[in-house]
Amino acid sequence: MKKRAIGLCVWILCGAVIAAGVFRRENILLEVLPKIETVSVSGFYNGGCLEPRELNGAEREELDAWIRRLSLRRRTYRAGEAPNQIWSGGTSYQFSVNQGELSFSYVWIDRAYIWYEEEWYEIVSSPEPPPGFEI
């Protein structure tokens, strides 16, 4: 009976370790997020264009909180492939934090993505658009 219980515990522990690896989520932006002092944003949505503008203090705080809630999963595609080549339309907002100290894009195509440092990251939690923006 004791061996059976130990074996069950080992299987549960192995399953938890495997699940943690499979479901591991990251937030690459949080790892490099500086103290936000300025944010400029531009973008495209539903055929319209957002004129470049600076976010005010409250908007910067909301954006900071939104970034901190994100859970991302890196998506790899073969050379020449990307989610934006599969779908037409969509929404894209480009953010420049502290005059380019951190730059990334929020992209909604078939789902929400972050484009950062030439890599795609699927948003797996908090997929709503950044506060104050629409998809």
Secondary structure, DSSP 8 states (H G I E B T S, - for coil): -HHHHHHHHHHHHHHHHHHHHHT--B-HHHHH------EEEEEEETTEEEEEEE--HHHHHHHHHHHHH-EEEEE---TT--GGGT----EEEEEEETTTTEEEEEEESSSEEEEETTEEEEEEE--S-STT---
